[in-house]
Amino acid sequence: MAYSRQWVVDTLRRIGYSQEADEALRDLPEQVDLQQLQEFGDRHGISRDELVSRMGGSPLGKCVPNSVFQIIISESGRRTREGQDQAEITDELHPIASLR
C-alpha cells in the first residue's frame, strides 16, 4: 500500500510532529510505501505505537486481528482509491481511532 507524501505530512502535523512533517515534505517521494514510512519513523524516533497512541488508539492494535488500526488503514485505502481527499479522510477517521 502506498501513501501520498501530503497525507503523511498532514497526518504528522495533526498529531503534533510539525518539524518531522516539514522534513517529510522535503525528504519523502510523492508516493511513500510502508517500508519508507517505517524507515522515516525510525530515523526520527517515531514508533508505530507512538503514532497510534497520539491518534488516540491503542498499541494493542498490532496484536489483535481485525483491530481498529487495521480497519482504519483498510478504510483509508478504500477511500483514497475512490478519490476522497486524504486530509478529509484523516479528519473523518481520527475519531474512530479514539474509541475505547
N, C-alpha and C positions, 0 to 999 in steps of 0.2 A: 504494500500500500504506500502511495506517495502522498505527501502533503505539500501545499504551496508554501513557499518561503513567507509570504504575507500572513498566512494562517499561523505559522509558528511565531512570527513577530507579534501579531495581535494577541495571541494566547499568552506569550511571555509577559507582555505589558499588563494584561488584565490580572495576572496573578502576582504582580509586583517585581518582576525581573526586568526593569527598564534598561539597565546597562547591557544585560545579556541580549535583550531584544534589538538594541542598536547594533551589537556585534553580529547577531544573526542576519540582520538586514545587509550588513557589509559582506559577511563571510559565506553564507549558505547559498547554494544554487537555487534557481527558481523552483524546481521540484526537489523535494527532500524525502529520501526513503527512511525507513525506520532505523536502519544501521547508522545513517548520517545523523539522525536525531540523537541517537544514543551516544555517539562519539562527541557531538556538540555538548550534550549534557555532562558527559564525563569531563571534558575539558574545562567546563565552568562549574563543576561541583554540584550539578543539579541531578539528583537521582529521580527515578520514576516515582518512588514512594513520596518524595518531597513534592513533586508536581501534583500527584493525586491528593495529598494532604492539603496543599494550598487551594486546590479546586473544591475542597470540602468533602472529598471522598475518603476511602479507607485503603491503606496499603494491602489489606486482605484481598483486594480485587485480583491480585496476581495468583492467589491460591484457590479461589472459588470459581468453579466452572460457571459460565453464563453470568458472571458478576456484572455489577453496574458498569464498571470500567469497560468491559468487553462490549456491552450493549451500546455504550456511548460511542466507542470507536466505530462499531458497525453502523450505527445510525448516522454518525458524522460522514462516513464514507458514502452511504446511500444518498444523503442529501447533497453532498458535493457532486456526485455523478449526475444528479438531477439538476444541477446548475445553481443551487442555492448559494448565496454569498457566505463565505466562511466566517466572517465576523458575526453575521446573523445566526449562523449555526452555533457558534460558541456561546452567544448570549442566550439562545434558547435551551441549550443542553447543560449549561453550567448549573442551573437549579437541580437537575436530576442527580448530578454528582454529589449534591449536598444532602440527599436523602439518607436517612439513617434508620 
